């Protein structure tokens, strides 16, 4: 198993066990970015946060970890 495979497995395990906390962190980062830009790019920030959560949630082939 290569380095990237090992890293993906560890990330998948983290998302499986801490999905809610990771989702909250992505939301907090999006809120921070929105505050710093004065809400000017809220649509793009929200889209990016949703895509990040979907990508992380789908690492194990199931979309069941991040809400």
HELIX and SHEET records of a PDB file:
HELIX    1   1 UNK A    3  UNK A   36  1                                  34    
HELIX    2   2 UNK A   42  UNK A   57  1                                  16    
HELIX    3   3 UNK A   58  UNK A   60  5                                   3    
END                                                                             
